[in-house]
């Protein structure tokens, strides 16, 4: 099917075999390797930086789920600290 998809449209081939065109996907390993390299560069250069913003600035449009999957597979999850600012004085001596 891969060889034929280079010569004929995927929709035509899937129609002949009675498959949905969504079941056939072409491998995008070269793009994924470039994307993984870009993720690693950003994560190493800016550990506290939002990686999705860095990817968008490099013309990569990747959603959060795909980014987290790639980072999980590559074991390159960055430790993100979430800061929570206290807005009330909960250390007072008064009861509820």
C-alpha positions in Angstrom: 0.0 0.0 0.0 2.9 2.4 0.7 4.3 1.9 -2.8 0.9 2.4 -4.4 0.2 5.5 -2.3 3.1 7.3 -4.1 1.4 6.7 -7.5 -2.3 6.9 -6.6 -4.4 8.8 -4.1 -4.9 7.2 -0.7 -8.7 7.7 -0.9 -8.9 5.7 -4.2 -6.8 2.9 -2.8 -8.8 2.7 0.4 -12.0 2.7 -1.6 -10.9 -0.3 -3.6 -9.9 -2.3 -0.5 -13.0 -1.0 1.4 -11.1 0.7 4.2 -11.6 4.1 5.7 -8.9 6.6 4.6 -8.3 7.5 8.2 -7.0 4.0 8.9 -4.1 4.6 6.5 -1.4 6.9 7.8 2.0 7.6 6.3 5.0 7.4 8.5 6.4 10.7 9.6 9.6 9.5 11.3 11.9 12.2 9.8 9.6 15.0 11.1 9.3 13.3 14.5 13.0 13.1 14.8 13.5 16.7 14.0 10.7 17.6 16.5 12.3 15.5 19.2 15.7 17.3 18.6 14.0 20.7 18.8 12.3 19.7 22.1 15.6 18.6 23.6 17.3 21.7 22.5 14.7 23.9 24.1 14.5 21.8 27.2 18.3 21.9 27.7 18.7 25.6 26.9 15.7 26.9 28.9 14.6 24.4 31.6 11.9 26.7 33.0 10.6 27.8 29.6 7.3 26.7 28.1 8.3 24.3 25.3 5.2 24.8 23.3 6.0 28.5 22.9 9.5 27.7 21.9 8.3 25.2 19.3 5.9 27.8 17.9 8.7 30.3 17.5 10.6 27.7 15.5 7.5 27.1 13.3 6.4 23.8 14.9 2.7 23.7 15.6 2.3 20.8 18.1 -0.5 20.4 20.6 0.1 19.7 24.2 -0.9 16.0 24.1 1.6 15.1 21.3 4.3 17.1 23.1 3.8 15.3 26.4 3.7 11.9 24.6 7.0 12.6 22.8 8.6 13.9 26.0 7.4 10.9 27.9 8.7 8.5 25.2 12.1 10.3 25.2 12.3 10.5 29.0 12.8 14.2 28.7 10.1 15.4 31.0 11.2 18.7 32.5 10.5 19.3 36.2 8.0 22.1 36.2 7.5 24.1 39.4 4.0 25.5 39.9 3.9 28.6 42.1 0.8 29.1 44.2 0.5 32.5 45.8 -1.5 32.7 48.9 -4.2 35.4 48.6 -5.7 35.2 52.1 -4.2 35.4 55.5 -5.0 31.9 56.7 -2.5 32.0 59.5 -4.6 34.2 61.7 -5.6 33.2 65.2 -9.4 33.3 64.6 -11.4 30.2 64.1 -13.8 29.5 61.3 
